[in-house]
Amino acid sequence: MLRCHPVVRYASCMQKCGSGLAPACTRPTCRSTARLYSQAARQSGRACQRFQSPVKPTSSFEQLLSQTGLSITTQIQRNAPAAQLYEHALRYEPGSAISSSGALIARSGKKTGRSPRDKRVVEESATVDDVWWGPVNKKLSAESFAANYERAANYLNTQDHMYVFDGFAGWDPRYRIKVRVVCARAYHALFMNNMLIRPTAEELENFGEPDFTIINAGQYPAEEFADGMTSSTSVAISFERRQMVILGTEYAGEMKKGVFAVMHYLMPKAGVLSLHSSCNEGPRGDVSLFFGLSGTGKTTLSADPARLLIGDDEHVWTDTGVFNIEGGCYAKAIDLSAKKEPEIFNAIRFGSVLENVVYDEQTRAVDYSDRSITENTRCAYPIEYIPSAKVPCIGGHPKNIILLTCDAFGVLPPVSKLTPAQAMYHFISGYTAKIAGTEEGVTEPEATFSACFGQPFLVWHPVKYAQMLARKMREHNAHVWLVNTGWSGGAYGVGKRISLKHSRAIIDAIHSGELEKATYTNYGAFNLQIPQAVFKVPDRLLNPSDAWTGNPEEFSSTLAKLAQLFQANFKTYADKATPDIVAAGPQL
């Protein structure tokens, strides 16, 4: 096949191939594409020629890549080493630097958090009856996805450098998938090098065709006037094409969560349970799962030097135990310190990626308390950077399941023991508070309900995940705990955040077996069982009514308000839940 230079490969719109690059069509998409390619041609200084010699792929990898519409004339860096990606980021990506500890500092542009309102799933005959359609999974036509793909591919074809990372999702060979990431930023390539499971040289040589491909052209906007689009940002998945396309956002977390969304669909379809959770293992082989959204302490509390870390965010529970989906960790860096979180702090070294942090121009020392760019500062690092990491990241069946919530009202107890019905109720409800900076536009904690403690990433209906979890809990007699890492003494703005040392003491008491033997008392409208004492935790803190600094009437009204929010939220799921689960919620 004869090829034009990549900058004029948008053949369906081009009237001629030359310096003018005049589009035959006047649609906004085509006009903006023509302008992009004209600019790229001028910047490259390379003349466009009508006919060139055929491009002959030189390897099976290049042959597969050329079939996707991506140029193999561009300089491609495949699974480049960290040192080379550092060099490229420093040379080509403004705002990049090397921190005093050796991590690559990168900027994600305008977007410093995920854009869940711009997530789309293609409506396809093979999956249309599986997907939980609605605010979480908005429909996109196959035609619009194809246009997005072409737009992204054409943008990448204009770049002087293209990066490809081939890796795996899932540590269990029975369920792992091969993922290919194609992007135009060294920062993105290094990020996914850390977050996916890195292949050996032999595995890379025999990688073959990927099971799923991410095309990240986040520097280039989506066509917001196209069918199914509502902004210049688009994060779209096609399960039939096995592709994900990113436009209009350079926030690297979109790729990580995109892989999770894929696994969150494929794993239940294969009969195993995917979970938005962290996981660790004790000296006796006892495994714990931690559920919670960003900012609830999931990553921090699972990074325990006394226990082996299996993973900090995404897992699958199979017939033999649990395995981590990822090859790395993605920790919040705001207010990070060596004293509070030594394992995470010390993982920030050469090969790690620091996002959107502020640093001293002279010393390159990072100021982790600085929020001037975003509250959502982050660090991505390979899991083996945690000294206590268990590699391969596989464990047995969980003994303890910990549901982490960040209560912004200050009325949920720091810890309570749940019955099986209560466990399902609170798992489906997924009450927490959105933490400032985690999503675009969130500047302070905001009460919310996120089904299965990960609603933005669900593909199936929440009840499907809950039913699968209930079966696993019954089969393996797992204990379930609700742990609040949010506010005590009053609501946000009045009370104080429960200290990390007290949350750690509670988790230690769960793991030591102390709370299995504790004496419990019933807690109000929520009918929760709260322990009367926990080692190293003030007794007054354990009961929110005792810790409340305002008057009793204010406490009662706040408690009732939260209970009503729970009840209103659960109406969405009540028709598919059993009567005992519905009754396990708060009663006024």
ZAMARGU-4260 file (C-alpha; in steps of 0.2 Angstrom, whole numbers, plus 5000, padded with zeros to 4 digits):
<rodrens>
0) 5000/5000/5000 | 5007/5017/4995 | 5007/5029/5010 | 5007/5048/5011 | 5016/5056/5025
5) 5007/5054/5042 | 5002/5072/5043 | 4990/5070/5028 | 4983/5053/5032 | 4966/5060/5035
10) 4962/5055/5017 | 4943/5055/5019 | 4943/5074/5022 | 4958/5080/5011 | 4955/5087/4994
15) 4974/5087/4990 | 4990/5082/4997 | 5002/5097/4998 | 5007/5111/5008 | 4990/5118/5008
20) 4981/5103/5016 | 4964/5109/5011 | 4950/5099/5017 | 4936/5094/5005 | 4923/5094/5019
25) 4919/5108/5031 | 4914/5099/5046 | 4922/5106/5062 | 4931/5089/5065 | 4939/5090/5048
30) 4943/5108/5049 | 4952/5106/5066 | 4961/5091/5060 | 4967/5100/5044 | 4974/5114/5055
35) 4982/5101/5067 | 4991/5093/5052 | 4996/5109/5044 | 5004/5114/5060 | 5012/5098/5062
40) 5019/5098/5045 | 5026/5116/5047 | 5034/5111/5064 | 5042/5095/5057 | 5050/5104/5042
45) 5047/5089/5031 | 5039/5091/5014 | 5024/5080/5011 | 5026/5070/4995 | 5011/5062/4986
50) 5019/5045/4984 | 5032/5037/4994 | 5039/5019/4994 | 5029/5007/5003 | 5033/5006/5022
55) 5038/4988/5026 | 5036/4982/5044 | 5052/4974/5050 | 5045/4964/5065 | 5029/4955/5070
60) 5026/4969/5083 | 5027/4982/5069 | 5016/4972/5058 | 5003/4971/5072 | 5005/4990/5075
65) 5003/4995/5057 | 4986/4986/5056 | 4979/4998/5069 | 4981/5013/5058 | 4996/5019/5068
70) 5012/5025/5059 | 5028/5015/5059 | 5037/5029/5051 | 5036/5038/5068 | 5051/5035/5080
75) 5043/5021/5091 | 5050/5018/5109 | 5043/5001/5114 | 5045/4996/5133 | 5059/5009/5134
80) 5069/5009/5150 | 5065/5022/5164 | 5082/5031/5160 | 5077/5034/5142 | 5059/5039/5147
85) 5067/5052/5159 | 5078/5059/5146 | 5063/5061/5134 | 5052/5069/5147 | 5065/5081/5152
90) 5068/5086/5134 | 5051/5086/5126 | 5038/5088/5140 | 5038/5106/5149 | 5036/5105/5168
95) 5046/5089/5169 | 5060/5088/5182 | 5069/5075/5193 | 5065/5076/5212 | 5079/5076/5225
100) 5074/5057/5228 | 5076/5053/5210 | 5058/5052/5204 | 5052/5059/5188 | 5041/5074/5191
105) 5027/5077/5178 | 5013/5088/5175 | 4996/5081/5168 | 4990/5098/5161 | 4973/5105/5164
110) 4966/5089/5171 | 4973/5084/5188 | 4960/5071/5191 | 4948/5059/5182 | 4934/5065/5172
115) 4920/5052/5175 | 4906/5062/5166 | 4916/5059/5150 | 4917/5040/5151 | 4908/5031/5137
120) 4905/5013/5133 | 4901/5008/5115 | 4884/5000/5113 | 4887/4983/5105 | 4876/4968/5102
125) 4888/4956/5111 | 4888/4967/5127 | 4873/4978/5127 | 4863/4966/5139 | 4878/4965/5151
130) 4882/4983/5154 | 4874/4993/5168 | 4869/5008/5157 | 4866/5025/5165 | 4876/5039/5173
135) 4891/5027/5175 | 4891/5019/5158 | 4885/5031/5145 | 4881/5024/5128 | 4892/5029/5113
140) 4889/5023/5095 | 4901/5012/5086 | 4903/5026/5073 | 4907/5039/5086 | 4920/5028/5093
145) 4928/5025/5076 | 4929/5043/5073 | 4937/5046/5090 | 4949/5032/5086 | 4954/5039/5069
150) 4956/5056/5077 | 4967/5049/5091 | 4978/5039/5079 | 4980/5053/5067 | 4986/5064/5081
155) 4999/5051/5086 | 5004/5049/5068 | 5009/5067/5068 | 5021/5066/5083 | 5040/5064/5082
160) 5040/5051/5096 | 5027/5037/5100 | 5028/5026/5115 | 5022/5009/5116 | 5021/4999/5132
165) 5016/4980/5132 | 5012/4973/5149 | 5000/4962/5158 | 4984/4964/5169 | 4982/4951/5182
170) 4996/4940/5191 | 4986/4924/5190 | 4991/4917/5173 | 4974/4909/5171 | 4965/4926/5170
175) 4979/4939/5165 | 4976/4949/5149 | 4989/4957/5137 | 4988/4976/5137 | 4996/4987/5124
180) 4997/5006/5128 | 5001/5018/5114 | 5004/5036/5119 | 5014/5052/5114 | 5021/5056/5131
185) 5036/5048/5140 | 5027/5052/5157 | 5012/5041/5151 | 5024/5027/5146 | 5033/5027/5162
190) 5017/5028/5172 | 5010/5012/5163 | 5027/5003/5165 | 5024/5005/5184 | 5006/5001/5184
195) 5005/4986/5173 | 5014/4970/5176 | 5031/4971/5167 | 5035/4957/5155 | 5051/4947/5155
200) 5062/4949/5139 | 5055/4932/5133 | 5037/4937/5137 | 5040/4953/5127 | 5047/4944/5112
205) 5032/4932/5112 | 5019/4945/5116 | 5010/4944/5100 | 4993/4952/5098 | 4987/4961/5113
210) 4970/4957/5121 | 4966/4976/5124 | 4974/4992/5117 | 4974/5009/5125 | 4976/5023/5112
215) 4981/5039/5122 | 4980/5055/5113 | 4976/5065/5128 | 4985/5081/5122 | 4972/5082/5108
220) 4954/5087/5111 | 4939/5076/5107 | 4926/5084/5095 | 4913/5090/5108 | 4900/5092/5095
225) 4901/5075/5088 | 4887/5062/5092 | 4888/5056/5110 | 4901/5069/5116 | 4897/5083/5128
230) 4915/5090/5130 | 4932/5091/5123 | 4937/5076/5134 | 4932/5058/5130 | 4937/5042/5138
235) 4929/5028/5128 | 4929/5009/5128 | 4924/4997/5115 | 4923/4979/5121 | 4920/4972/5104
240) 4935/4981/5096 | 4945/4978/5112 | 4951/4996/5113 | 4951/5011/5123 | 4953/5029/5116
245) 4958/5044/5127 | 4956/5062/5120 | 4956/5079/5129 | 4964/5073/5146 | 4983/5070/5150
250) 4979/5063/5168 | 4987/5046/5168 | 4975/5039/5180 | 4962/5037/5166 | 4973/5023/5158
255) 4975/5014/5175 | 4956/5014/5178 | 4952/5010/5160 | 4962/4994/5162 | 4952/4991/5178
260) 4935/4994/5170 | 4940/4981/5157 | 4944/4968/5170 | 4929/4973/5180 | 4919/4967/5165
265) 4929/4952/5159 | 4932/4944/5176 | 4914/4942/5182 | 4910/4936/5164 | 4923/4922/5167
270) 4915/4918/5184 | 4927/4926/5196 | 4925/4942/5206 | 4934/4958/5202 | 4936/4970/5217
275) 4941/4988/5219 | 4951/4984/5235 | 4968/4984/5242 | 4975/4967/5250 | 4988/4962/5262
280) 4994/4946/5270 | 4999/4942/5288 | 5013/4931/5295 | 5001/4917/5297 | 4995/4918/5279
285) 4979/4927/5284 | 4973/4939/5270 | 4963/4955/5272 | 4954/4965/5259 | 4952/4984/5260
290) 4938/4992/5251 | 4937/5011/5248 | 4937/5025/5236 | 4952/5037/5234 | 4956/5046/5250
295) 4948/5033/5262 | 4966/5026/5267 | 4965/5011/5256 | 4983/5012/5250 | 4990/5019/5266
300) 4982/5006/5278 | 4986/4991/5267 | 5005/4996/5266 | 5009/4989/5283 | 5027/4984/5287
305) 5021/4970/5298 | 5011/4962/5283 | 5015/4958/5265 | 5007/4969/5252 | 4998/4960/5238
310) 4991/4975/5230 | 4984/4993/5234 | 4969/4995/5223 | 4963/4981/5211 | 4961/4963/5214
315) 4951/4947/5209 | 4944/4934/5220 | 4945/4916/5212 | 4942/4898/5217 | 4960/4898/5224
320) 4961/4915/5232 | 4965/4932/5227 | 4977/4940/5215 | 4982/4958/5211 | 4978/4965/5194
325) 4992/4978/5194 | 5011/4978/5194 | 5012/4994/5204 | 5004/5007/5216 | 4996/5024/5214
330) 4997/5033/5230 | 4990/5050/5235 | 5005/5061/5239 | 4997/5076/5248 | 5004/5079/5265
335) 5015/5063/5263 | 5029/5061/5276 | 5042/5048/5281 | 5035/5048/5298 | 5017/5045/5294
340) 5019/5033/5278 | 5037/5027/5278 | 5034/5013/5265 | 5026/5025/5252 | 5038/5039/5256
345) 5053/5028/5253 | 5046/5021/5237 | 5047/5038/5228 | 5064/5036/5220 | 5071/5033/5203
350) 5058/5025/5191 | 5043/5032/5201 | 5032/5046/5194 | 5027/5060/5204 | 5012/5070/5197
355) 5008/5088/5199 | 5019/5091/5214 | 5027/5107/5219 | 5046/5107/5222 | 5060/5118/5227
360) 5069/5125/5210 | 5086/5124/5218 | 5086/5108/5229 | 5072/5099/5219 | 5065/5094/5236
365) 5046/5091/5235 | 5034/5100/5246 | 5021/5087/5249 | 5010/5100/5258 | 5008/5112/5244
370) 4991/5111/5236 | 4993/5125/5223 | 4992/5114/5208 | 4980/5101/5215 | 4975/5092/5231
375) 4976/5076/5220 | 4995/5075/5220 | 5000/5057/5216 | 5015/5045/5215 | 5015/5029/5204
380) 5029/5016/5208 | 5032/4998/5205 | 5025/4987/5218 | 5042/4979/5222 | 5047/4997/5228
385) 5037/4992/5244 | 5049/4981/5254 | 5035/4971/5261 | 5027/4967/5244 | 5023/4949/5240
390) 5028/4945/5222 | 5020/4936/5213 | 5005/4946/5220 | 4994/4931/5224 | 4986/4926/5241
395) 4974/4914/5249 | 4956/4917/5253 | 4952/4933/5264 | 4949/4931/5282 | 4944/4949/5285
400) 4935/4961/5274 | 4937/4979/5279 | 4925/4992/5271 | 4933/5009/5273 | 4922/5025/5272
405) 4926/5043/5275 | 4911/5050/5284 | 4910/5069/5281 | 4895/5070/5294 | 4905/5064/5309
410) 4892/5052/5315 | 4898/5034/5309 | 4909/5025/5322 | 4928/5022/5319 | 4924/5003/5318
415) 4909/4992/5319 | 4907/4973/5316 | 4894/4969/5302 | 4882/4954/5300 | 4882/4946/5283
420) 4866/4956/5278 | 4874/4972/5284 | 4890/4968/5275 | 4880/4967/5259 | 4870/4983/5263
425) 4885/4993/5265 | 4895/4986/5251 | 4881/4990/5239 | 4878/5007/5247 | 4897/5012/5247
430) 4895/5027/5257 | 4910/5039/5258 | 4915/5057/5254 | 4923/5062/5238 | 4940/5069/5243
435) 4946/5085/5237 | 4955/5084/5220 | 4952/5066/5216 | 4939/5071/5203 | 4939/5087/5193
440) 4929/5101/5202 | 4929/5093/5219 | 4938/5105/5231 | 4931/5099/5248 | 4924/5083/5255
445) 4907/5079/5247 | 4895/5066/5254 | 4892/5053/5241 | 4887/5035/5238 | 4897/5024/5227
450) 4891/5006/5224 | 4903/4993/5228 | 4915/5006/5234 | 4919/5009/5216 | 4904/5014/5206
455) 4914/5024/5193 | 4922/5008/5188 | 4907/4996/5187 | 4902/4989/5171 | 4889/4976/5177
460) 4875/4980/5189 | 4881/4982/5207 | 4870/4968/5213 | 4880/4956/5202 | 4896/4960/5211
465) 4887/4960/5228 | 4880/4943/5225 | 4897/4936/5220 | 4905/4943/5236 | 4891/4936/5247
470) 4894/4919/5241 | 4913/4921/5243 | 4910/4927/5261 | 4899/4912/5265 | 4911/4899/5258
475) 4926/4906/5267 | 4918/4912/5283 | 4926/4930/5281 | 4923/4943/5295 | 4917/4960/5289
480) 4921/4977/5297 | 4915/4995/5293 | 4930/5007/5297 | 4927/5025/5296 | 4943/5036/5293
485) 4933/5052/5291 | 4927/5065/5304 | 4924/5063/5322 | 4917/5076/5335 | 4907/5085/5322
490) 4904/5086/5303 | 4918/5092/5291 | 4923/5110/5296 | 4919/5107/5314 | 4925/5090/5319
495) 4943/5083/5316 | 4948/5069/5304 | 4951/5053/5313 | 4970/5052/5315 | 4980/5039/5305
500) 4988/5032/5321 | 4970/5028/5328 | 4965/5020/5311 | 4981/5009/5311 | 4977/5004/5329
505) 4960/4998/5324 | 4966/4988/5309 | 4979/4980/5320 | 4966/4975/5332 | 4956/4967/5318
510) 4972/4957/5312 | 4977/4952/5330 | 4960/4945/5333 | 4957/4957/5347 | 4940/4963/5340
515) 4934/4945/5337 | 4934/4944/5356 | 4928/4961/5360 | 4912/4966/5370 | 4901/4976/5359
520) 4887/4988/5361 | 4873/4993/5349 | 4874/5010/5340 | 4857/5019/5337 | 4848/5020/5321
525) 4861/5011/5311 | 4860/4996/5322 | 4879/4994/5321 | 4889/4984/5334 | 4904/4995/5341
530) 4917/4988/5352 | 4918/4996/5370 | 4937/4996/5369 | 4951/4995/5357 | 4970/4995/5362
535) 4978/5012/5359 | 4962/5020/5354 | 4953/5032/5366 | 4936/5025/5372 | 4927/5041/5369
540) 4932/5041/5351 | 4923/5024/5348 | 4906/5030/5350 | 4902/5046/5339 | 4889/5052/5352
545) 4902/5053/5365 | 4915/5061/5354 | 4902/5074/5347 | 4907/5092/5352 | 4890/5100/5349
550) 4874/5098/5358 | 4864/5082/5358 | 4850/5088/5347 | 4862/5093/5333 | 4870/5076/5334
555) 4853/5067/5333 | 4847/5077/5318 | 4864/5074/5309 | 4862/5056/5312 | 4845/5056/5306
560) 4850/5066/5290 | 4863/5053/5286 | 4851/5038/5289 | 4839/5046/5277 | 4852/5048/5264
565) 4856/5030/5265 | 4838/5025/5264 | 4835/5036/5249 | 4850/5030/5240 | 4846/5011/5243
570) 4829/5013/5234 | 4839/5011/5218 | 4844/4993/5222 | 4830/4988/5234 | 4820/4979/5220
575) 4835/4967/5217 | 4840/4965/5236 | 4833/4952/5248 | 4822/4958/5262 | 4836/4954/5275
580) 4848/4965/5266 | 4835/4980/5265 | 4831/4978/5283 | 4850/4979/5287 | 4851/4997/5284
585) 4847/5011/5296 | 4830/5012/5303 | 4822/5028/5309
</rodrens>
